[in-house]
Amino acid sequence: MHIAGIDFAEFYASAFSNPADARNFVGTVKSLNGPAPAKIALHQGGRMVWLADRMEDVAAGRDALQILFYLIAAEAVAKIVFGFKGEGKSKHHVQRFFGEICLEKHRHLLSRALESAPGYFLTWEETTSKLYEIRCDVVHEGQYFGFHLQRGGSQFPLMADFEDPNLVAHVRLVDVRQIVLEGIVEGVRMLLPPTT
């Protein structure tokens, strides 16, 4: 499948309670006139997550590559939602995505994602900063092999970062993906015109 052929209703279905809700939501967004910000956010966020999904095919087990695309999606959607027209401010907008667009349940999951010492979990802000640091390691240094999250259905924590052997992951990559996907939907909702 080509990136231009994404079925967005099917793609976003896991962010809704049922496929009909996803179809209705995507239909509402696509019916907006012109290059509406909600339409752009839906498409750009979805395309970045779709690309992240493809990383497993070309670089299995390299979680940092997928995290890169998830954070590109988060940043892009936050910049659209908050009307940012300048350059830079990437980390600021990633933090705003998780802090102001995502729901409290997402922040709670992120606050239980990474453990830096027995019983001490990073806050959601610290977790998103760590994810942003991983993104920067990939972008600026080409380091896409030193960070890992849990795999499959494992309930056992996993050493997350080769540079910080005390950091333990309690979250799976698929969970991070779902948080970002649902956050994109929340961001698009914020951009939709109010209903009467």
C-alpha positions as CSV (number, residue, x, y, z in Angstrom):
1,M,0.0,0.0,0.0
2,H,1.1,3.5,-0.8
3,I,1.0,6.4,1.8
4,A,-1.5,8.2,-0.5
5,G,-3.9,5.3,-0.3
6,I,-4.5,5.2,3.5
7,D,-8.1,4.5,4.5
8,F,-8.2,7.0,7.3
9,A,-11.5,5.6,8.8
10,E,-9.9,2.2,9.0
11,F,-6.6,3.6,10.2
12,Y,-8.1,5.5,13.1
13,A,-10.6,2.8,14.1
14,S,-8.7,1.7,17.1
15,A,-9.0,5.2,18.6
16,F,-12.8,4.9,18.6
17,S,-15.3,2.6,20.4
18,N,-16.5,1.2,17.1
19,P,-15.7,1.4,13.4
20,A,-18.9,3.4,12.6
21,D,-17.7,6.2,14.9
22,A,-14.4,6.3,13.2
23,R,-16.1,6.5,9.7
24,N,-18.4,9.3,10.9
25,F,-15.5,11.2,12.4
26,V,-13.3,11.0,9.4
27,G,-16.3,11.8,7.1
28,T,-17.0,14.9,9.1
29,V,-13.4,16.0,8.9
30,K,-13.2,15.3,5.1
31,S,-16.4,17.2,4.5
32,L,-14.8,20.5,5.7
33,N,-14.2,23.0,3.0
34,G,-10.7,23.8,1.7
35,P,-7.5,23.0,3.5
36,A,-9.0,23.1,7.0
37,P,-6.6,22.6,9.9
38,A,-8.6,19.6,11.2
39,K,-8.2,17.9,7.8
40,I,-4.4,18.7,7.7
41,A,-3.9,17.4,11.3
42,L,-5.9,14.2,10.6
43,H,-3.8,13.5,7.4
44,Q,-0.4,14.6,8.6
45,G,-0.7,12.8,12.0
46,G,-2.0,9.7,10.4
47,R,0.7,9.6,7.8
48,M,3.5,9.8,10.4
49,V,2.0,7.0,12.4
50,W,1.5,5.0,9.3
51,L,5.2,5.5,8.4
52,A,6.2,4.5,12.0
53,D,4.2,1.3,11.6
54,R,6.3,0.5,8.5
55,M,9.6,0.8,10.4
56,E,9.0,-2.7,11.9
57,D,9.2,-4.1,8.3
58,V,12.6,-2.5,7.6
59,A,14.2,-2.3,11.0
60,A,12.6,-4.7,13.4
61,G,13.2,-4.0,17.0
62,R,14.5,-0.5,16.5
63,D,11.9,1.3,18.6
64,A,13.6,4.7,18.4
65,L,12.8,4.9,14.7
66,Q,9.1,4.4,15.4
67,I,9.3,6.9,18.3
68,L,10.8,9.4,15.9
69,F,7.7,9.3,13.7
70,Y,5.3,9.2,16.6
71,L,6.8,12.4,17.9
72,I,6.9,14.0,14.5
73,A,3.1,13.4,14.4
74,A,2.6,14.8,17.9
75,E,4.6,17.9,17.1
76,A,2.9,18.5,13.8
77,V,-0.6,18.2,15.3
78,A,0.3,20.4,18.2
79,K,1.6,23.1,15.9
80,I,-1.6,23.0,13.8
81,V,-3.9,23.0,16.9
82,F,-2.1,25.9,18.5
83,G,-1.6,27.8,15.2
84,F,2.2,27.9,15.4
85,K,3.6,29.3,12.1
86,G,7.3,29.7,13.0
87,E,10.2,27.3,13.0
88,G,11.6,25.3,15.9
89,K,10.0,24.9,19.3
90,S,9.7,21.1,18.6
91,K,10.1,19.9,22.2
92,H,7.7,22.6,23.4
93,H,5.0,21.4,21.0
94,V,5.6,17.7,21.8
95,Q,5.1,18.6,25.5
96,R,2.0,20.5,24.6
97,F,0.6,17.6,22.6
98,F,0.9,15.3,25.5
99,G,0.0,17.9,28.2
100,E,-2.8,19.8,26.5
101,I,-4.2,17.7,23.7
102,C,-3.9,14.1,25.0
103,L,-6.3,13.0,27.8
104,E,-5.5,12.5,31.4
105,K,-5.7,8.7,30.9
106,H,-2.8,9.1,28.4
107,R,-0.7,11.1,30.9
108,H,-1.4,8.5,33.5
109,L,-0.1,5.7,31.3
110,L,3.0,7.8,30.5
111,S,3.6,8.4,34.2
112,R,3.9,4.6,34.7
113,A,5.9,4.0,31.5
114,L,9.5,4.4,32.7
115,E,11.0,3.5,36.0
116,S,14.4,5.1,36.9
117,A,14.9,3.4,40.3
118,P,12.9,0.7,42.0
119,G,9.5,2.2,42.7
120,Y,10.3,5.6,41.2
121,F,8.6,6.3,37.9
122,L,9.3,9.2,35.7
123,T,6.4,11.8,35.5
124,W,4.6,12.0,32.2
125,E,6.6,15.2,31.5
126,E,9.9,13.4,32.2
127,T,8.8,10.4,30.0
128,T,7.9,12.7,27.1
129,S,11.2,14.5,27.5
130,K,13.0,11.1,27.4
131,L,11.0,10.2,24.3
132,Y,12.0,13.5,22.8
133,E,15.6,12.8,23.7
134,I,15.4,9.5,21.8
135,R,13.9,11.4,18.8
136,C,16.9,13.8,18.9
137,D,19.4,10.9,19.1
138,V,17.9,9.4,15.9
139,V,17.7,12.8,14.1
140,H,21.0,14.3,15.1
141,E,23.2,11.3,15.7
142,G,21.7,8.4,13.8
143,Q,21.3,6.4,17.1
144,Y,18.3,4.3,16.5
145,F,19.4,1.1,18.3
146,G,20.0,2.0,22.0
147,F,16.4,2.4,23.3
148,H,13.8,-0.3,23.7
149,L,10.3,-0.7,25.1
150,Q,8.5,-3.9,26.0
151,R,7.7,-6.3,23.2
152,G,4.5,-8.2,22.6
153,G,2.4,-9.1,25.6
154,S,5.2,-9.3,28.0
155,Q,4.4,-8.2,31.5
156,F,8.1,-8.1,32.5
157,P,9.9,-4.8,32.5
158,L,12.8,-4.3,30.1
159,M,16.0,-2.2,30.4
160,A,15.0,0.7,28.2
161,D,18.2,2.6,27.5
162,F,21.7,1.3,27.0
163,E,23.1,4.6,28.2
164,D,21.1,4.5,31.4
165,P,21.0,0.9,32.6
166,N,18.8,1.9,35.5
167,L,15.9,3.0,33.2
168,V,13.3,0.2,32.9
169,A,10.4,0.2,30.5
170,H,7.0,-0.8,31.7
171,V,5.2,0.2,28.5
172,R,5.0,-1.3,25.0
173,L,5.6,0.5,21.8
174,V,2.0,-0.3,20.7
175,D,0.8,1.6,23.8
176,V,2.8,4.7,22.9
177,R,1.4,4.4,19.3
178,Q,-2.2,4.3,20.7
179,I,-1.6,7.3,22.9
180,V,-0.4,9.3,19.9
181,L,-3.2,8.0,17.7
182,E,-5.8,8.9,20.2
183,G,-4.1,12.3,20.9
184,I,-4.3,13.1,17.1
185,V,-8.0,12.4,17.2
186,E,-8.3,14.7,20.3
187,G,-6.3,17.4,18.4
188,V,-8.5,17.1,15.4
189,R,-11.6,17.4,17.6
190,M,-10.2,20.7,19.0
191,L,-10.0,22.0,15.4
192,L,-13.5,21.1,14.4
193,P,-16.0,23.9,14.2
194,P,-18.4,23.9,17.2
195,T,-21.7,22.1,16.6
196,T,-24.9,23.8,17.3
